[in-house]
């Protein structure tokens, strides 16, 4: 895990006595900054402007040094957004004398955390090091909120699993000043609707997405090539990409193969001679789950591109979800990818040192169901016919003539429901018996048409836990001016869903990390997110909108021949890999919940979860993603509590302990 850490306004005696283990000091003084972990030399850039003005950029940034310097000068004058406008994925830290600014990205894959320490504020791009620094205990109420309402910022707030460690919301910047004061500033403009600029036309907005994606891929291709000279990981040198057969991964692979530049190294490797062919990896699940036959066939056709070297990686029972749970690194936070890490590592190990993946495309391009209410607020009823029909078909498998009317009524109810009333309704829903929570495809669609909704794991939490989370929602509803700042329900729900998936992607990167490999998800880049947010709502909610946008992106890059059926929704796989993995590992999972830490914390009853696990293996229609979240959280807690050591080294009397030394109810 790679992270950066620093502080501002801390007492000089404390700051001298401690520093992070294995750190590289970037700038010294009363407000130092370190980089920790296996950063590549080209992943850290430093720029100095007039006076005591410094900028550090971590990650992959497409700006030149002169552009960075101009943006730094503009940010010093207050234009913090200028630090987020470059192509690529990165974290920027700007220091203006004794004032430090760290923007978080728009999606949430590049978060910023902070905590009080030594009379000032310590900040980092990982929460665990800050918890080590302050000897933080586990924040059990936060874990309860994440399990009960993961998509609701009102319930989760800006907390983390560690008490006292806070997260900067996506689209905001942390500003620290001498003396220990700090502010969280929204750097994205939020103009009132009465004076907002008219929305872009569909073609102009799609062209913006095309330009942003092309620049995102070009930034990765322009970076120096890397290879594992020790062959510890087995990854191929150069740049590669996933090729699942879906539209997102295929778009990135074809862009990377078609743009000017050499995807591989100058020497080439194996079939990628002279570095001219891009390694494209397709995963084929031999257990019958995962990709459908149609997706695999599309991947094969796309892989025949002369600039692609197509590799198919097969996986059997060893690559099923819930397999090999005993191994894996401790991630910064829990996430569902912990139970599928072995599956993804099996695929990614055959990839390249820099590997493009299509994660995030669905969240930034597809319309959240709640956007139907936004169309009603704009009196665009004629734009509702196709999306409502498509949503009804997907929710009822073509059965039920009243399903479209049911969905329309739910959208109209959301459009007419004030924000505080929606939060209060969600709080009451959490107090209902768990079996009353909606399940099934139609239930999920209707539940999404709300200001706030319980998560899939809520049905297995204790009544006391759900009541505590409901109190959080009621408190948010009672805050003054909560309704006026809520905005439109569709925009708010889409932003919350993007933040949640981005946080899960960050855990995915840490859980599946292959040594010397970097995963790149351009759809989460700031400029790509901005371009996708500019798409008109009437276009976003139409069936097949994502495929239409990505097809236009490829046409603009000169790729016009795509396999039949490209971009269409694939038929379900013959078997569900999650349920198959559950059945294959049910013994280990039942043992995991024999004496679970979640039960010690009062969040669940072990007997209830064990019963649900057995019922799921027998085919009972339970929300498997909810069980996945419970298993992942329990697994993360066990790894956390068996951890030894700290992220810090000390001199003198100060001796911070690892976060595992004190965890509240779990201690």
N, C-alpha and C positions, 0 to 999 in steps of 0.2 A: 504494500500500500504506500502510495506517495502522498505527501501532504506538505503544506507550508504552514508556518506558525510564527507569530510575533506578538508584541504587546505595545501598548501606548499608555503613558502616564503611570507606570508601575514604580514602586519604591526602588531606589537605586541599590539598596542592600540586598533585597530579594532578587533583583534582576541579575546581580553579579554572581549569585550563588547557584544558579541553575541554568541548564541549557539542554536542548533535546538530544537524545542519543543519535549518533550517526548523522549529525546535521552539517549542512554547508551554510556558513554565514554569508548572507548577501549584502547586508549593510549593518553597521554597528551603531553604537551610540545609545542614548536613553530609550529609543524606540527601535529595537533590532528586528530583523527578519531572517528566518532560516528556511531552507529547503531540506526536507527529510525524505529519504528513500532513494530508489534507483532511478532518479531523473536522468534523462539523456542530456548531453550538453546543449543540443539545439532546442530543448524544451524550456529553457530558461533564458530570457532576454532581459537585459538591463539597459535603461536609457536615462540619461541625466540631462536636465535642462538648466536654465539660469537659476542661480541661487541654490538653496538647499531643496531642490525638487528632483525626486527620483521616481522611476517607474520600473516595476518588475512584472513581466508577463510570463505566466507558466502555462505550458500547453502548446497548442498549434494555432498560430496567428498569422494571417496572410498580409499584415501591414508591414511596410518598410520602416526603417528606423526614423526616417524623416516624418512619416505619417504618425508614428507613435509619439514623436516629440511634439508635433502640432496638437494632437489630441490631449497630451499631458498639459500643455499650456492652456487649452480651452477648459479642461477639467479644473485647473487651479482657479479659474475665474468663476466656477460654479456649474459648468456644463458637464456633469458627471456622466451623462449618457454617451459622451464622446469616447469613453473608455470601453464601450461595449459594441461599437459599430464596425469592428473589423471582421473579416471572414475567419471562420475557424471556431475552435472550442478552446477556451483559455480562462484563466483567472488573472486579473490585473490588480496589483497593489500599488497605489500612488501615495507618495509622501511629500507633503508641502510643509517644510519646516517641522513643527511639532504636530502637524495635522496629518492623519492617515485615512485613506479612503479605500475600501475594498468592495467592489460591486459583485453581487451574486448574478448568475445568468438568468435568463428569462424562464427557462424550463425548470431547472433545479438539479441538473447533472453536475454543476460546478457550484456547490453550496458554500456558504461562509458561516462559521459558528463563532460564538463569543461567550465570554464569562467574566465575572468580576475576579480580579486577582491582584493582590499586593497594592491596593489603593488605586489600581488602574484597570485596564481591560486587556485581556489576552484574547487573541483571535486565531483561527486556524481553518483549514479546509477539511478537517476531520474533527468529529466530536470527541472521540475516545482520548486523544492526547490532552484535551482540555479537562476531561474528567479525571485523568491521572494527575494533572497539575493541581487541581483543587480538591483532590480526594473526594470526588462526588459520589453520592449514593445513587442507586437505581431509582428512576422516576416511574414507579408503578402506575400511578394515575395516567401518565402519558401513554404507556403501553396499552392500558385499558382503552383509552380514546382511539388509538390507532387501530386496535382490533374491532372496536364497536363502530366507528365512523371514519374509516380511512380517507374518504374523499371530502371530508368536511373540515375546512380550516377553522371553523368556529369551535369544533371539539378538540382538534389536535393542537391548534395554536402555533406558537413559534418554539415549542419545547422540543426536547430530544429525549432519548431513553435515560439521560443522565441529568440528575437534579442540578439546577443552576446553570446548565449549558443551554444556550438558546441558538436558534437558527435564524439567519436573515432570510426573509421571504423572497421567493423568486421575483426578479424585477426591481429589487431594492438594493441599496448600497449601505454599508456600515461606515459611518464617519466617526473617527476617534480624535479627541483633542487633548492637548496638554491639560493636566489636572484631573483626568479620569472621566470626563464627560463623554457621552456617546449618543448618537442619533442614528435612526434607521430611516433612510430617505428613499422615496419612490422616484426612480430616475426616468421612468417612462411617462410621456405626456398623457394626461387624462382630460381631454377637453370636454366641456359640457356638450350634450347632444345638440343644443340650439345653435352652437357656433362651430360644430365639428365640420371638417372638410367632407365633401361628398364622397361616398365610397367609390373605389376604383371600378372601372368596367371589368367584366369577366376576363377579357383577353389581356388587358393590361396587368391585372392581378396575377394571372397565370404566367405571363412573361416575367413578372417579378420573382415568382417562385423558381422559374427556370434559371434566371440569372443567379439567384442566391445558391441554388444547389450546385450549379456548375462551379461557382467560385469556392464553395465548400470543398468539393472534390479536388479542384485544382490546388487548393492550399495543401491538401495532404500529399498530392503528387509532387509539389514543389519542395517538400521537406527532404532533408538528407536521407539516404537509404541506410537501413540498419540490418544487421545479421547477427545471429548467435554463433560466434566463431567457435565456441566450445561445444556446440551441438547438444546443449543440455535440454533444450525444449523441443527441438525437432522442427520448429517453425521455419518456413522458407524465407529467404531474404526478400526485401522489397515490399511492395504493396499488393495486397490481395483483397478478396471480397467474398461474402456469402452469396450464394446463388440458390435460394430456396425454391424458386419457381414463382414466388409472389412478385407483385409489381414493385415493391419498395427495394428489395435487395437486387432485383434485376436492373432497376434503374441505376443504382450506384455502380454495379459491376460494369454495365455498358458505358456509363459516363467515364469511369476510370480507365477503361480499355480504349475508348475512342478519343479522349482528350490528348493533345500533344504532350509528349513526355514518355519516359520509360518506366513502366510499373515495377519491373524487377531491378536487380543490380546491374552494374555495367558488365559483370562477368557472366551473369545468368546462372541458373541452377537447374539441373535436370532438364525438363522439357521447356523451361522458360529461358531458352538460349538468348543471349545478347540482351536480356532484360526487356524484350519487346512484348511478352505475353503476360497477362495478368492472371494470377492463380485464383480460380473461382471454385468454391467448395460447396457441395450439396450434401446434405445429410439424408440418408435413407434408413428409416427405422424398419428393421427386419421383423419386429414383433407385430407389425400391421398397423401401428399407430403413427402419429406425426403427419407428414405430408401425404396428400392423396396422390393417386397415380397420375392424375392430370397435371398436378404441379411438378412432379418429377419429370414428366415428359416435356413440359415447357422448359424446365431447367436444362434438359438434354439438348433441346433445339437451340436455346440461347447459347449453350456452351460450345456449339459448333462454330461460333464466331472466331475467325482466324487470330484475333488478338486476345483470346481467352484460352487458358489451359485449364480444362474442366476436370475436377477430381470429385469422385463420389465417395463419401465416407459412410460406411455401414455401421449400424449399432444394433446389438441384441439386448438381452436382458440386463447386461451390465450397464447399459446406457438408459435404462428406464428411470423415470422420476422416482424419488425416495430411495435410490440405490446409493450405496457407499456414503451413508450419512456420517460415519465416524471420522472421515477425513475431510479436510478443507480448512481454509484459513478463517480466523476471526474477522468478521466484517465490522465496519463502523456501526452499523445498525442492522436490525433484522429485516429480512425481505423474502418473498416467495421463491426467489431464485436459489435459495440455500438448498431446497429439496430437489432441484433440477441441475445443480452445479456439475455433477459428474457427467450428465448427458451433454451439456454444452461444452465442457472441457474436452470431451471426446472429439467433438467437431472442430473446435477452435485450434486444437493441437496440430491439425493438418493444414492450418491456414498460414498466413504470412506474418512477418514481423510487424507490419502495419496492416490491420485487417478492417475493412469496411463492413458494417452491418446495418440492416434496415430498421433497427429499433427506433421507435418514435414516430414513424410515418403515419400510423393510424391515428395517433393522438393529435398531431398537428394538422392533418389534412381532413380527416373525417369529421362529421358534425356530431356533437353530443346530442342525444335525443331531446334534451331540454331546449335546444335551439328552435324547436318547433314553436315553443312559446314566444320566442323572440320574433318569429315571423308573424304571429298573431298580434303582437304588440305593434308591429309595423303595418298591420292591416294587409298582409300579403297572403290572403287565404288561398289564392289559386296556386301558390307555390307549395302548398301542403299536400296536394293530392298524391303525387308520386312518392314522396318520402313516407307518408303515413301508410300507403299501400304496401311499400317495400318492408317497412318495419312490422306491419301486421303479418305479412307473409312469412317473414323470418321468425316471428314470435309464435305463430300458430301452425306452421307447416302447411299453410294453405287452407286450414280448416277454420270455420267460424266466421260467418258473414258479419257479425257484430263487432269483431275485433277492431277494424279500422275506426269505427265510431267510438269505441272505448278508448283508443289511443288519442283520438281527436279531443274527446271530452277531458282527458287527463291533461293534455297540452293547454286547453282553454282554461282549466282550473288553475294551472300553474301561472298562466299569464295574469290571472285575476287575483292571485294570492300575494299579499304583501310579504316582504322578506321576514319580518319578525314573526308573523303568523306561521310561516313555513317552518321556522326553527322550532317554534313551540309545538307544532304538529309532530315533528320528528322526535322531539323529547318525549311526547306522549307515546309514540310508537315504540320507543325503546323500553317503556315500562310494561308493554304487553308481554304475554307469555311467548317464549322463543318460537313455539310452533306457529304463532300467528304471523311471523315475518314472511313476506312474499318470497316464493321460490319459483323456479321455472323461467322459461324464456319470456313469456308474456309478463310474468310478475316482475322480472328484472327491467323490462322496458317501461312498465308503469312506474316502478320505483324510481327510475332515472328521471322521470318527469316530476321532479320535486326540488325544492330549494336545498334539502338535506335529506339523507337517507341512511339507514343502518347498513353496515357492511356485511358480507357473507358470513363472517365468523361470529357475528353478534348473537346468533341463535344458541351458541354453546357457552356464552359467558354467563356468570352468575347474575342473579337479579340485583344484588347489591352493586355489582360493577356497572351494570347498565343504568341503574338509578344515578350513580355518580356521574356518568357521562351525560345523562339527560339534564342534570343540574348545570353542567357546563353550557349546554345548548340554550337552556332557559336564561342563563346569565347573559349570553351573547345577544339573545333576543331583547333583553331588557335594557341593553346599553343605549344611551341617548344617540339619536341620529343613525342607528344601525340600518334602518330601512333606506335612508337617503344615500348612503354610501355603498349599498349592495350592488347597484347596477342592474344589468339585465340577467335573468336567470340562466339563459343558455351560455352567455359569455362567462359568467361566474363558474358554472359547473364545468365547462370545458377547461377553464384555467386550473381548477382544482384537480381535475382528472389528469391533466398534463403534469402537474407538479407531483402527483402521486406516482405516476408511471416513471417520471424522470428519477425520482428517489429510488424506485425499484431498480432502474437501470444502473444507478450508481452502485447498489449492492451487487447487482449482476456482474459488473466489471470486477469488483473485488473478489467475489466468490469463485469466479471462473478464470481468474488470472493465470495465464501461462507465462512462465518466465521469459523475459526479453520481448514479449509481445504487447502491442498497444491496440486496443479496440477503438474504432472511430464510428460514431453515430451522427452523421452530418445533419439528420433531421432535427436534432436537438440544438443545433447551433443557433445563436442569437439571431443572425440575419435570416436564416431559414424560417425560424419561428415567426419573426416579424412579417416576412413575405406571406406566409400561410395565413396569418391573422388578418391580412388585408384582403383575402378572398371574400367575395360577397356571400352573405348568408344564404341567399337564394340558390347559389351555386353549390355551396358546401353541403346542403342537406339533400341534394339530389342523389339518387342511387348511382353508383359508379363514378362519383365525382373524383375520388382519389385516382382511379385509373385514367380518367380523362386528363387530369392535371399532369400526371407523370408521363403519359403518352406525349403531351405537348412539350414537356421538358426534353424528352428524347428526340423528338422531331427537330427541336431547336438546336440540338447538338448533332444533327445529321443522322440519327438512327430512326429509320422509318419502317423497317421490316421486322415485325414482331410475330411470334408464334400465334396460331389460332387460340382464342380463349384467353389471351393475356389480359390480366386485370379483372377477370370475372371472379365472382365468389366461388371458391372451390367446394366440392362436395365433402362432407365429413369423412375422415379416415375410417376404415373398417372397425377399428377399435380405438378407444380413448386411451392414450398412453399414460395419462395420470391415473386412471382407474386400474389399468394393467399393472403399473408400478406399485400401486397401493396393495393389490392382491399379492404380488410377488414378495412384498416386504412387510406384510401385515404383522408378522411375529415381532419384528424389531420395533415397529411403531407402537404396538400394544405395550411392549416393555418400556419404551420411551415414556409412556404415560402411566406407568405403574406407580411412580411417585414423582409426578411432574413438579417442576419449580413454579409453573403457572398456578397450580393448585395451592402451593405454599403461599403464594402472593394473594390468594383469594380471588383470582380472575376466573377460574374454571373449577368444575368438579371432575376429577379424574375419571370417575366411573362413567359419566355422561359422554366424555370424549372417546373413551375406549369403546363404548357401545356404538357411537356414531362411526368410528373407523370400521368396525366389523360390519355394520349395516351398509356402508359404502361399498365394501368388497362384494356384497351380495346383490348389488345393483339397485339399491334404494336411491331414488332421485334426490340426493342431497347436494348442496353447493360445495363441490370439491375444492374450489378456490378458498373457501373459508377454512376447510380442514388443512389445506396447504399452509395458510397463514399461521394457524395454531402450531403445526409441526415446526415450521421455520422459526417461530418465536421461541418455542421451547428449546430447539436445537441451539439457537443463538445464545440463550441464557446459560446453557450448560457450557458452551465454549467460553463464554465470558467469565464464568465463575471458576473455571479450571485454569484460567490464564495466570501466568506468573510474571512478575517483573513490571516495569514501567517504561514509559516513553521518554523518561527524563533521567539525567544524571545530575548529581548535586555536589556542592562543596560546602563544607561547614555544617551547620545544625539542621538545615532544612532537608527533609527526607520524604518526599511525596510517595505515597503508596499507590499501587495499582487500584483501579476502580473496583476490583473484585474484593478488596478488603472490607468494604462496607456497602451493603446493598439494601438497607432498610429492612423490610419484612423478610427478605430472602437470606439475610445474614445468619 
